[in-house]
Amino acid sequence: MTPSELINFASNYKYNEKAPVAYSYYDKVCEMNVSVLLVKTVDLGKGKIGGITNQFLCWGGTYTYFEMTRGNLQSIAVVAEVVAGRATNYANWETVSNPGSELTRDMLVSVAKAISKHIN
């Protein structure tokens, strides 16, 4: 999935309150606990799987696309990430130049576990 495809997904995504939580953390800027939801999983074939997470912060939203080798939690990698500010109702999607740079190894593994558990 390219950044432009992720922007298209994010623009058309309908909120699902049943989406599983991939990980949670405390955001100091927003002064709130943030739950990062796994909003899509996909079987990419040839032993690869992918997933998209979504988080809403006080300033806007972020969608992140991950890929990994099925069964290998350590192989997870961030492929693309897009963000949008709340002011324009998420119409101003922008790509992140260094996607996933703020994620710790534990956060990545949590996402990998969620993708593995919820893949169709």
N, C-alpha and C positions, 0 to 999 in steps of 0.2 A: 504494500500500500504506500503510495506516494503522499507527500504533504498535501497536494491538491485533492487527492481522493479522501484524505482524512478530513480536510476542511469541508468537503461535500457531505461526508458522513455526519460530521458535527452539526452542520447547518440543518440537516434533516432529521436528526435524532429526536425521538420522542421519549421523554423522561419515563423511566421504569422504576418505580419504588421497590420492586422486588429484585433488582439487580444486586448480585452479591458484593460484599465489601472485600476488596483485595487487600487493603491495609488502611490504617487510620494513624493520624499524627496530630500534634498540637501545633497550630500555626501562630507564631508570636505576633506577626503583623496584624492579623485579623482577630487575635485573641479568642480563638475558638478551636474546638476539635473538628478535624476535617476527615470525613470518610471518603476514600477513593473507591469508586464503584467500577466493577468489571461489567461493561455494558455490551460487549460483543466478543464472541469467540469464533474462530474460523479454522477449519482444517485446510492447510495449504498444500497437502499432498507430499509425497516423498519424505514422510517422517517429520514434517515441519508443521507447527501450529502457531496461531497468532491470537492476539486479543487486544481490545481497546479499553482503556480505563477513562473515567471521567471524574473530575473533581470540580466543585464549585467553591470559590473563595469569596471573601467580601468584595473583591474588586472585579471578579469575572469568573471565567471557566477555562479549564484545560482538558484537552483530550490527548492521550498518548497511545501510540500503537507499538506493540511489542511482537517479536517473533522469537521462537525457540525450537529446539529439537525435541520432539515428543519423548517424554520420559527423562529428560536431562534438565533439571531445574537450573543448573548453573549456566546453561547455554543461553539463557534469556538475554535479549538485547533490545534496546529502544531503537526503533527505526525512524519514527516521525512523531512530532508533537506540535500541536497548534493551540493558541490561546486567543481569547477574545474578552474585551472589557464589557462590563455590565451596561455602560452608558448607552450603547447603540444596539441594545438587545441582541448581542452576539452576532452582529452583522459584519464586524471588522476582524475576521479571523486572520491571524498571522502565524507563520511558521516560526518555530524556535530553532535558532541556529545551532545550539548544542543540546539536542533533546535528551532528557533524562539525566542531565548533569547533576541535579539536586537529589537524585535517588541513591539511597545507600544500598549495599549488597542485600541487606535484610529485606528492604522494601521490594527489591527486584525479585527475590526468591518468593516473597509473599504473593506477588503478582503471578509468578510462574506456577505456584501451587494452585491459585485460583483458576488460572487458565486450564491447567491439567484436570482439575476437578469438574469444570463446567463445559469442557469441550463436547460438542455433539458427536 
